[in-house]
Amino acid sequence: LNNKMTTTLLLVIIRLAMSYESQENTQNNQLVMPEKLLFVSTLNGSLFAVNKYIGDIKWAMKENPVLAAPLGAHPGPTFLPNPHDGTLYAYLGSHVQDSLRKLPFTIPELVHASPCRSSEGVLYVGQKQDVWYAVDPLTGIKHHRLTMDGIDHMCPPIEKQSLFYIGRTEYVVSMFEVHSGKKKWNVTFYEYSAKEMEENSLPDQVHFISSSSGRMVTMDQLTGEISWETEFGTPIVAIYQWHPDGFQKVPITYVAEETLNMIVSSATSGENGSRFLGKGNEFVLKPTLYIGKHNGGLYAIPSLVDETNVVIDPKMLMIAGPKKHENSNKNQQRSIPILMGYHTVPKISMSTLSPNGLLTFNDKSVPEKSKDEQMGGTIYPKHQQKELLKFLEDAKSYQNMIYMVLASVGIPLFIILLIYFERNLTNISPTILPSTPKSSQNSISSNHSNSSTSSLSGGSTDHFYPIEDEEGYVHIGKIQFNPKHLLGRGCEGTVVYRGKFDERDVAVKRILPDCFSFADREVQLLRESDEHPNVIRYYCREDDKLFQYIALELCQATLQEYVHVSTFEKKGLTPSDVLFQTLSGIAHLHSLNIVHRDIKPHNVLISYPNASGVIKAMISDFGLCKKLAFGRHSFSSRSGIGTDGWIAPEVLSREANITRACDIFSYGCVFYYVLSGGLHPFGDNFCRQSNILSGQYSLENLSYLDNEFEAKDLLKLMLSVEPSQRPSANCILKHPFFWNKSKQLSFLQDVSDRIEKEPEGAEILKKLQEGSIAVVRGDWKLHIGEELQEDLRKFRTYQGTQVRDLLRAMRNKKHHYRELPEKLRESLGSIPNEFLTYFTKRFPRLVIHVYNNIKPNCEHEAPFSPYYN
């Protein structure tokens, strides 16, 4: 009986334990989000986690851009993908009626249907690749990813950490001509795996998104009041919320920037409540298609606009100038240009795919029609079918001929009338084509240019559009460049060319309309700061109807090339010189209350040699710069976050206001990058961001430096997680790392003079002696040469454990250098360089130890002002 009871009791205990373990595992598998978050996906590939109720950005995760398509010229139509859902549009050219068409299939549908062929004879090939990311919901750090190849750890696994999985799919589509087999176009499109929101699930917020920028305004669904507004810096493509099964799509409304301003203005005046609830005075908005450009190519997004927006009609005939060398290139196809901006909603193309059928706009598959059905649904005998097809082909030819005749007669007549009205009627505006954000050309010249003082001239139409000369140079006002002389590409579609300004070689930065506000700010800050030799020099800005052009000082290389290219001619520019000059430029910006916010090797340029053959380092790229308001020392962290891997931890966490200290942290990373030969203090790309947040860095690879300990001391200050612990730029410029041998020797001599008469037990002597064992290596007298040991014994007793006595010995031998025995002078070397090196080679920690330990007592004394801030 006892055995039976014992067995029964054991079974009960085991069952309870298994039940408890099962419940514990279930609880561990349920992810609990730290707060109610929205996930905002942007065109450049970033995913932001945003507090749903206040719009505060918690973290950002960077991936490949949502869209990537070739930017170069390609023959045939211009294809425009929608980054929101992968819908495709095609622009056929201004010579075609209804030139802007919407294709009846999306990029994902093409991939699912491929390999397939359209009714126009285009061959489509596609592929799809899925990936899962395991992400920490608190920081946004990716810990590992799952693909068909297995698991790839991006950070060391952490036990008992709640992670959530985000799925992302890559679609790649290529188009080929059926006869030649040449590739017409290709595109890469990414989207996150997400469910549609259920129909009976009414969101409590309305999200208005600017179709041309990264601006987002969130309103209360019931009251129409603005909950919050955030700028993400690049167009938004989708918004998601967390659902127990993963992401769930959140409805968004795209509107024009001007329309969004009107909505916000109305909301602040208290009018939106009635307008959104249908109580009269509602907004009248009309649908359009916004066409824009970014560094991944062209894109198109359906957008609502109000009556104040200019809408481009695709039926409008665009007049192009004569093509050069037209006779020799008759058979050469060129890409079709298209105006950026808001276009009327295009019609859906009747293109079909085979063998999988017609894919329509609402994603329903419609069987491909037979030839009989394509002829209006009537069934004809075979011979009548052939006659009817021939008749339709002839009619199409006659139609094309009529269009050509009308164009041949109408275009010259239109030009003649245009010239007549321009010459005889002064009250008619010279602007014929629809305007983009800048309605007239502006020319702003720096006071460095050969022209007179800075000026702003508007209204001139002499260069309303760029003029191209016979040599292929494009002229815009005082700036000229050859599009073939490409120097590089920046973010948001910015392109840099080699060009000229007033016969001076310059770099010409071409900026898209979406970035005009950033360009205006960049020009303003350049004009304020470019008088410093270590800040890139600004010459001029010109505008046309499509772009802004900024002429800047032309440089030969970036800091990356200086560090990594072994054949680069440094012309005597040492790493210490580069770091000092870069910091001097940063200090100048900070003195003007300008925070750069994007210090990295790519934004430090190396100039061409001047007349004396000297080169220098300069700070460039003011696109993310921000000027502190008068009397302010910080600003919000919501706008602009810099470049991954070079961003200060307070900017990443977005928990505090940003100060000049964020530039000091980035400069610290560049400092180690230069001295280590291209390495990063926070490790490789996979764990760099998490290491920055946790303050985990390594300062190895600096042992070859003569001033290794000065460099490490400075790096520890600059890379501090706490912004308040980082020194100012001016303070860093006075750090012993940048001192020459003469200044170091003078400093040690001045310290020895200062403490010579101090009594034993004085506070300054106690401070100087703290942590001195490593400095004097136990007993400094054991590590000096026999000649010096013998000479020191002649005069007085020195204590080998005291830093004060070591400084006293150095001072005395320097003062009586000419009286020393010749053999000892040869051993010590010449003053100051060899003499100081004799001691610092044996005691490498001496200078930085003395500098830091006497600072509390001496930094404000007049004799030491040259050494401290």
Residue pairs with C-beta under 8 A, 6 or more apart in sequence:
28 160
31 137
31 162
31 163
31 164
32 162
33 137
33 164
33 242
34 137
34 138
35 51
35 52
35 58
36 51
36 52
36 53
37 49
37 50
37 51
37 52
37 58
37 137
37 241
37 242
38 49
38 50
38 51
38 52
38 239
38 240
38 241
38 250
39 47
39 48
39 49
39 50
39 192
39 239
39 240
39 241
39 242
39 247
40 47
40 48
40 50
40 216
40 232
40 236
40 238
40 239
41 47
41 66
41 192
41 236
41 237
41 238
41 239
41 240
42 48
42 66
42 214
42 232
42 233
42 234
42 235
42 236
42 237
43 65
43 66
43 67
43 83
43 234
43 235
43 236
43 237
43 294
43 296
43 299
44 65
44 66
44 233
44 234
44 294
44 295
44 296
44 491
44 492
45 62
45 63
45 64
45 65
45 66
45 190
46 60
46 61
46 62
46 63
46 232
46 234
47 60
47 61
47 62
47 63
47 140
47 166
47 192
48 57
48 59
48 60
48 232
49 57
49 58
49 59
49 60
49 61
49 137
49 140
50 56
50 57
50 58
50 230
51 57
51 58
52 205
52 241
53 227
53 228
54 227
54 228
55 216
55 218
55 227
55 228
55 229
55 230
56 654
57 230
57 637
57 638
57 654
58 140
58 654
59 138
59 139
59 140
59 652
59 653
59 654
60 140
60 641
60 652
61 133
61 135
61 140
61 142
62 644
63 168
63 190
64 170
64 188
64 190
65 190
65 294
65 295
65 296
66 83
66 189
66 190
66 191
66 237
66 296
67 81
67 83
67 187
67 188
67 189
67 190
67 294
67 296
67 297
67 299
68 187
68 188
68 296
68 297
69 79
69 81
69 185
69 186
69 187
69 188
69 296
69 297
69 298
70 185
70 186
70 297
71 295
71 297
72 335
73 334
73 335
74 184
74 185
74 335
75 184
75 333
75 334
75 335
76 184
76 185
76 333
76 335
76 336
77 90
77 91
77 92
77 93
77 336
78 90
78 91
78 298
78 335
78 336
78 337
78 338
79 88
79 89
79 90
79 91
79 175
79 185
79 187
79 298
80 88
80 89
80 90
80 91
80 291
80 298
80 299
80 300
80 338
81 87
81 88
81 89
81 107
81 187
81 189
81 297
81 298
81 299
81 300
82 88
82 89
82 299
82 300
82 301
82 302
83 189
83 235
83 237
83 299
83 301
84 237
84 238
84 254
84 301
85 106
85 191
86 106
86 107
86 108
86 109
86 171
86 189
86 191
87 102
87 103
87 106
87 107
87 300
88 102
88 103
88 105
88 106
88 107
88 110
89 100
89 101
89 102
89 103
89 289
89 300
89 346
90 100
90 101
90 103
90 349
91 99
91 100
91 101
91 314
91 336
91 338
92 99
92 100
92 101
92 336
93 99
93 336
94 314
94 316
94 317
94 318
95 317
95 403
95 407
97 315
98 314
98 315
98 346
98 347
99 314
99 315
100 289
100 314
100 343
100 344
100 346
101 346
101 347
101 348
101 349
102 346
102 347
102 348
102 349
102 361
103 348
103 349
103 351
104 348
104 349
104 350
104 351
104 352
104 358
104 359
104 360
104 361
105 113
105 351
105 353
105 359
106 359
106 363
107 126
107 171
107 173
107 187
107 189
108 128
108 169
108 171
108 189
108 191
109 359
109 363
110 116
110 124
110 126
110 171
110 173
110 353
111 126
111 127
111 128
111 171
111 172
111 173
112 126
112 128
113 124
113 126
113 353
113 356
113 359
114 124
114 125
114 126
114 127
114 173
115 123
115 124
115 125
115 126
116 123
116 124
116 353
116 354
116 355
116 356
117 123
117 124
117 178
117 353
117 354
118 124
118 351
118 352
118 353
118 354
119 350
119 351
119 352
119 353
119 354
120 351
121 177
121 178
121 179
122 175
122 176
122 177
122 178
122 184
123 175
123 176
123 177
123 178
124 173
124 174
124 175
124 176
124 353
125 173
125 174
125 176
126 171
126 172
126 173
126 174
127 171
127 172
128 169
128 170
128 171
128 172
129 147
129 148
129 169
129 170
129 172
130 147
130 148
130 167
130 168
130 169
130 170
130 193
131 145
131 146
131 147
131 167
131 168
131 169
131 170
132 145
132 146
132 147
132 165
132 166
132 167
132 168
133 142
133 144
133 145
133 165
133 166
133 167
133 168
134 142
134 143
134 144
134 145
134 146
134 163
134 164
134 165
135 141
135 142
135 143
135 163
135 164
135 165
135 166
136 143
136 161
136 162
136 163
137 162
137 163
137 164
139 690
139 693
141 155
141 689
141 690
141 693
142 154
142 155
143 153
143 154
143 155
143 157
143 158
143 161
143 163
144 151
144 152
144 153
144 154
144 155
144 157
145 151
145 152
145 154
146 152
146 165
154 686
154 687
155 686
155 687
155 690
156 687
164 242
165 246
166 192
166 193
166 246
166 247
167 192
167 193
167 246
167 247
168 190
168 191
168 192
168 193
169 190
169 191
169 192
169 193
170 188
170 189
170 190
171 188
171 189
171 190
171 191
172 186
172 187
172 188
172 189
173 186
173 187
173 189
174 183
174 185
174 186
175 183
175 184
175 185
175 186
176 182
176 183
176 184
177 184
187 297
191 238
192 238
192 240
192 247
193 246
193 247
194 238
194 240
194 246
194 247
194 248
194 249
195 243
195 245
195 246
195 247
195 248
195 249
196 248
196 249
197 203
197 248
197 249
197 250
197 251
202 221
203 221
203 250
203 251
204 220
204 221
204 222
205 218
205 219
205 220
205 221
205 227
206 218
206 219
206 220
206 221
206 253
206 276
207 216
207 217
207 218
207 219
207 239
207 250
207 251
207 252
207 253
208 216
208 217
208 218
208 219
208 252
208 253
208 255
208 260
208 263
209 215
209 216
209 235
209 236
209 252
209 253
209 254
209 255
210 216
210 235
210 236
210 254
210 255
210 256
210 257
210 260
211 235
211 254
211 255
211 256
211 257
211 290
211 292
211 301
211 303
212 235
212 256
212 257
212 290
212 292
212 513
212 514
213 231
213 234
213 235
213 257
213 514
214 231
214 232
214 233
214 234
214 235
214 236
215 229
215 230
215 231
215 232
215 257
215 260
216 229
216 230
216 231
216 232
216 236
217 226
217 229
217 260
217 263
217 264
218 226
218 227
218 228
218 229
219 225
219 226
219 227
219 267
219 272
219 276
220 227
223 273
224 267
224 272
224 273
224 274
224 275
224 276
224 277
225 267
225 272
225 273
226 264
226 267
226 268
226 272
229 264
230 638
231 638
231 639
233 639
233 640
233 641
234 294
234 492
235 292
235 294
235 299
235 301
235 514
236 252
238 249
238 252
239 249
239 250
239 252
240 247
240 248
240 249
240 250
241 247
241 248
241 250
242 248
253 304
254 290
254 301
254 302
254 303
254 304
255 263
255 285
255 303
255 304
255 305
256 288
256 290
256 303
256 304
256 305
256 306
256 309
256 342
258 305
258 306
258 308
258 309
259 285
259 304
259 305
259 306
259 308
259 309
262 283
262 306
262 308
263 272
263 283
266 272
266 275
266 283
271 281
273 279
274 280
274 281
275 281
275 282
275 283
276 282
283 306
284 306
284 307
285 304
285 305
285 306
286 304
286 305
286 306
286 307
286 311
287 302
287 303
287 304
287 345
288 302
288 303
288 304
288 305
288 309
288 311
288 342
288 343
288 344
288 345
289 300
289 301
289 302
289 303
289 342
289 343
289 344
289 345
289 346
290 300
290 301
290 302
290 303
290 341
290 342
290 343
291 298
291 299
291 300
291 338
291 339
291 340
291 341
291 342
291 343
292 298
292 299
292 300
292 301
292 340
292 512
292 514
293 299
293 340
293 493
293 512
293 514
294 492
294 493
294 512
294 514
295 489
295 490
295 491
295 492
295 493
295 494
298 338
302 345
303 342
305 311
305 342
309 342
310 341
310 342
310 434
310 435
311 342
311 343
311 344
312 339
312 341
312 342
312 343
312 344
312 434
313 343
313 344
314 343
314 344
314 346
317 407
317 410
317 411
318 339
318 433
319 411
319 414
319 415
323 329
324 468
324 470
339 433
339 434
339 436
340 436
340 512
340 513
340 546
341 434
341 436
348 360
348 361
352 358
352 368
352 369
353 359
353 368
354 368
356 365
357 365
357 366
357 367
357 368
358 365
358 366
358 367
358 368
358 369
359 365
359 366
360 366
371 385
372 378
372 379
372 380
372 385
375 385
375 388
380 388
418 432
421 428
422 428
422 430
430 461
430 464
431 439
431 461
431 464
433 545
435 545
436 513
436 545
436 546
437 513
437 516
438 513
438 516
438 543
438 544
438 545
438 548
440 458
440 459
440 460
440 461
440 543
441 458
441 460
441 461
441 462
441 463
441 464
441 476
441 477
441 542
441 543
441 544
442 456
442 457
442 458
442 541
442 542
442 543
443 455
443 456
443 457
443 460
443 477
443 478
443 540
443 541
443 542
443 543
444 454
444 455
444 456
444 523
444 540
444 541
445 451
445 454
445 455
445 478
445 539
445 540
445 541
446 454
446 526
446 527
446 530
446 537
446 538
446 539
446 540
447 453
447 454
447 527
448 530
448 537
448 538
448 539
449 478
449 501
449 502
449 539
449 540
450 502
451 478
451 502
454 527
463 475
463 476
463 477
463 542
463 544
464 544
464 545
465 544
465 545
465 546
466 474
466 475
466 476
466 544
467 474
467 475
467 476
468 474
468 475
469 475
471 482
472 482
472 483
472 484
473 480
473 481
473 482
473 499
474 480
474 481
474 482
474 483
476 542
476 544
476 549
477 540
477 542
478 501
478 502
478 540
478 542
478 551
479 499
479 500
479 501
479 506
479 508
479 540
479 542
479 549
479 551
480 499
480 500
480 501
481 497
481 498
481 499
481 500
481 508
482 497
482 498
482 499
483 497
485 497
485 498
485 499
486 495
486 496
486 497
486 498
487 496
487 497
487 498
487 507
488 495
488 496
489 495
489 496
490 496
490 509
490 621
490 623
491 623
492 512
492 514
492 515
493 512
493 514
493 515
494 509
494 510
494 511
494 512
494 515
494 623
495 509
495 510
496 507
496 508
496 509
496 510
497 507
497 508
497 510
498 505
498 506
498 507
498 508
498 554
499 505
499 506
499 507
499 508
499 551
500 506
501 539
501 540
501 551
502 539
504 539
505 554
506 539
506 551
506 552
506 553
506 554
507 551
507 552
507 553
507 554
507 555
508 549
508 550
508 551
508 552
509 549
509 550
509 551
509 552
510 547
510 548
510 549
511 518
511 519
511 547
511 548
511 549
511 550
512 547
513 546
513 547
515 623
516 548
518 623
519 541
519 548
519 550
521 622
521 625
522 550
522 622
522 623
522 625
523 538
523 541
523 550
525 594
525 622
525 625
525 627
526 535
526 536
526 538
526 550
526 552
526 622
527 538
528 592
528 594
529 535
529 588
529 589
529 592
529 594
530 536
530 537
530 538
532 584
532 585
532 588
533 581
533 584
533 616
533 618
534 581
534 582
534 584
534 585
534 588
534 616
534 617
534 618
534 619
535 585
535 588
535 589
535 618
535 619
536 552
536 553
536 555
536 605
536 618
536 619
536 620
537 552
537 553
537 618
538 550
538 551
538 552
538 553
539 551
539 552
539 553
540 550
540 551
541 548
541 549
541 550
541 551
542 548
542 549
542 551
543 549
552 620
553 607
553 618
554 608
555 605
555 606
555 607
555 608
555 618
555 620
556 606
556 607
556 608
556 615
557 565
557 568
557 605
557 606
558 601
558 602
558 603
558 604
558 605
558 606
559 578
559 582
559 601
559 602
559 604
559 605
559 606
559 617
559 670
559 673
559 674
560 601
560 602
560 678
561 568
561 606
562 568
562 570
562 573
562 578
562 606
562 674
563 601
563 673
563 674
563 677
563 678
564 678
570 615
571 609
571 613
571 614
571 615
572 614
573 606
573 615
573 616
573 617
575 674
575 675
576 737
576 738
577 617
578 604
578 606
578 617
578 674
579 670
579 671
579 674
579 675
579 738
580 733
580 738
581 616
581 617
581 618
582 604
582 617
582 619
582 667
582 670
583 667
583 729
583 732
583 733
584 733
585 617
585 618
585 619
586 596
586 599
586 619
586 663
586 664
586 667
586 729
587 728
587 729
587 730
587 733
589 595
589 596
589 619
589 625
589 663
590 660
590 663
590 728
590 729
590 730
592 627
593 627
593 628
593 630
594 625
594 626
594 627
594 628
595 625
595 626
595 627
595 628
595 635
595 658
595 659
595 660
595 662
595 663
596 603
596 619
596 622
596 624
596 625
596 663
596 666
597 624
597 625
597 626
597 640
597 642
597 651
597 658
597 662
597 663
598 621
598 623
598 624
598 625
598 640
598 642
598 643
598 646
598 666
599 619
599 646
599 663
599 666
599 667
599 670
600 642
600 643
600 645
600 646
600 666
600 669
600 670
601 670
601 673
602 621
602 643
603 619
603 620
603 621
604 617
604 618
604 619
604 620
604 670
605 617
605 618
605 620
606 615
606 616
606 617
606 618
607 615
607 616
607 617
607 618
608 615
609 615
624 640
624 642
626 635
626 639
626 640
628 634
628 635
629 635
633 659
633 660
634 657
634 658
634 659
635 657
635 658
636 657
636 658
637 650
637 651
637 654
637 655
637 656
637 657
637 658
638 654
641 647
641 651
641 652
642 651
642 662
642 666
644 685
644 688
644 689
645 669
645 680
645 682
645 685
645 688
645 689
645 692
646 666
646 669
646 670
647 662
647 666
647 692
648 658
648 661
648 662
648 665
648 666
648 692
648 723
649 665
649 692
649 693
649 695
649 721
650 656
650 658
650 661
650 662
650 723
651 658
651 662
652 689
652 692
652 693
653 693
656 723
659 723
660 728
660 729
661 723
661 724
661 726
662 723
663 729
664 718
664 726
664 727
664 728
664 729
664 732
665 718
665 719
665 720
665 723
665 726
667 718
667 729
668 681
668 715
668 718
668 719
668 726
669 680
669 681
669 682
669 719
671 711
671 714
671 715
671 718
672 679
672 680
672 681
672 699
672 702
672 715
673 679
673 680
675 702
675 705
675 711
676 700
676 701
676 702
677 701
679 701
680 688
681 697
681 698
681 699
681 715
681 719
682 688
682 691
682 692
682 696
682 697
683 691
683 696
683 697
683 698
691 697
695 719
695 720
695 721
697 719
699 711
699 712
699 715
699 716
702 708
702 711
702 712
705 711
706 837
706 840
706 841
706 844
707 736
707 737
707 847
708 844
709 844
709 845
709 847
709 848
710 735
710 736
710 737
710 847
710 848
711 737
713 735
713 737
713 848
713 852
714 732
714 735
714 737
717 725
717 726
717 727
717 732
718 726
718 727
718 732
720 726
727 735
727 869
728 869
730 869
731 869
734 866
734 867
734 868
734 869
736 744
736 747
736 847
736 848
736 851
739 747
739 847
741 832
741 833
741 836
741 837
742 832
742 833
743 867
744 836
744 840
744 847
745 810
745 814
745 831
745 832
745 835
745 836
746 832
747 847
747 850
747 851
747 867
748 807
748 810
748 811
748 846
748 847
748 850
749 810
749 811
749 814
750 863
750 864
750 867
751 807
751 850
751 854
751 858
752 804
752 807
752 808
752 810
752 811
753 811
754 764
754 854
754 858
754 861
754 863
754 864
755 762
755 764
755 765
755 768
755 804
755 807
755 854
756 808
758 764
758 765
763 857
764 854
764 857
764 858
765 804
767 853
767 854
767 856
767 857
768 803
768 804
768 850
768 853
768 854
769 802
769 803
769 804
770 853
771 849
771 853
772 801
772 802
772 803
772 849
773 801
774 845
775 803
775 843
775 845
775 846
775 849
776 800
776 801
776 802
776 803
776 806
776 843
777 783
777 842
777 843
778 800
778 801
779 800
779 801
780 800
780 801
780 805
780 806
780 842
780 843
781 789
781 792
781 798
781 800
782 800
783 842
783 843
784 842
785 827
787 821
787 823
787 824
787 827
788 809
788 813
788 824
788 827
788 828
791 813
791 820
791 821
791 824
792 798
792 809
795 812
798 805
798 806
798 808
798 809
799 805
803 846
803 849
803 850
806 839
806 843
806 846
807 850
810 839
813 820
813 828
814 831
814 835
817 825
817 828
817 831
817 835
820 828
827 838
828 834
828 835
828 838
829 835
829 837
829 838
839 846
840 846
840 847
851 867
855 868
858 864
858 868
859 868
859 869
860 868
